[in-house]
Amino acid sequence: SKGALSEAAKSLGFPSIAHGLASRGPIDLVFHFEIKSNQKIASDFYSKSPRAKAGEGRPKATAFLGEIIEARLALIEPYIEKWPQALALQSQPQHAVEAFTNLGRLVDDIWYLAGDDSTDMNW
């Protein structure tokens, strides 16, 4: 709610009107978290990826995929108590397209980092 966002802004030292930065309310915070987390995973794992290690002892894709997925899930851990609410917001029809777009980008980034160059929808 706007009230919760205003209180959160105040508790962090921002003016209470900062809730206006999240014009759609809590879903903006959820999507911001999703996008920033996906970017962090991509930047953290690029140097470790089989793609970056071409010609060197490339890590096994299965182990590498598991490591990326565990790291991405670990980013949710501090918010695990509230994560069901975030999922509920994303599952609302007006947010579903953006939620699936973010998920698709995450899956695409993970497979790209694992060395997949295909352009088909075979994932």
N, C-alpha and C positions, 0 to 999 in steps of 0.2 A: 504494500500500500504506500501511498505518498507519505503518510505519517511515519511509517517505518523507515522509509528512505531518508526523510528529513532528520529523524532521530539518529540514524546511522551517520549521516553527514556531520551532524553536530558533534557526535562522539569522536569523530576523527579530526575535529578542529575546522571543519568547513562550515560555511553558512548554511542554514537550513534550506535555503532556496536551491542548493546544489542538486536536490532531487530532480530538478528540471533537466539535468544532463541525461537522465534516464527517462526520456519522454514517454516510452511505452510501459514504464514501471519496472517491476522486478525482472521481466523477461529480458530487458536490455542488459541487466547485470549477468544473467545466465548466459546470454549469447556472448557478451564480452569475455566472460570467463572461458567459455568454450574456444573462442577464437585465439585468445592469448595462450591458453594451454596447448592448443594444437601448434601454434607458432613456436612455443618453447620446446616441444618435443622435436619438431623438425630441426631447429637450430642445435639442440643438444646432441642429436643423434647423427647429424650429417657426417661429421668427421669419423664416426665409428661405422658408418654404413658400408655394406659390400660395394656400393657404387663408388665411394671414396677410396676404397682399398682395392680397386681393380688391379690385378697383377700381384698383389701381396697375398698373404694367407687370408683369403676371404672368410669371414665368419659364416657359419651355417645359417641359412635363412630362417629356419625354424627357431633356433635359439635367439637370433637377432629379433625376430618378430615378437617372441615372448618377452624379451627385455623391453622393447618399446611399449608394448601393451601394459606391462606392469608399471612402467614409469608414468604412463598416461593415467592409469587408475590411481597411482599414488598422489597425483595432483588433486584428485577429488577427495582424498582421505580427510583433509581438514574440514571439509564441508559435508561429511557423510551423513550427519544427523539431518541436514536440510536437503540433501540430494533428491530424495523422493519428491519434494515440492518442486525442485527444478525440473525434474523429468515430467511431472504433471503439467507444468507450464508449457514445456516444449511439445507436449502431446495435444495441446489444444489446436483445433483446426486452423486458426488464424496464424499459428506459429509453426505448424508442422513442416511447411515447405522449407523455411529457414533452418529448422532443426535437422532435417534430412540433408540439406545442402552442406551444413557444417560436418555432419557425420560422413558424408561422401568424400568431402575434402580430406578429412582425417584418414579414412581408409586409403584414399589415393596417395596421400603423402607417405603413409606407412609402407605401402607396396613399392613406391618409388624408392624410398630409402633402402628397402630390402633388395633393390636391384631390378625390379620389374620395369621394363620399358614398353610394354604393350600398350596399345591405344584402344584396344577393344574393351568391352564391358564384361570381361571374364573374371571378375573378382567377386 
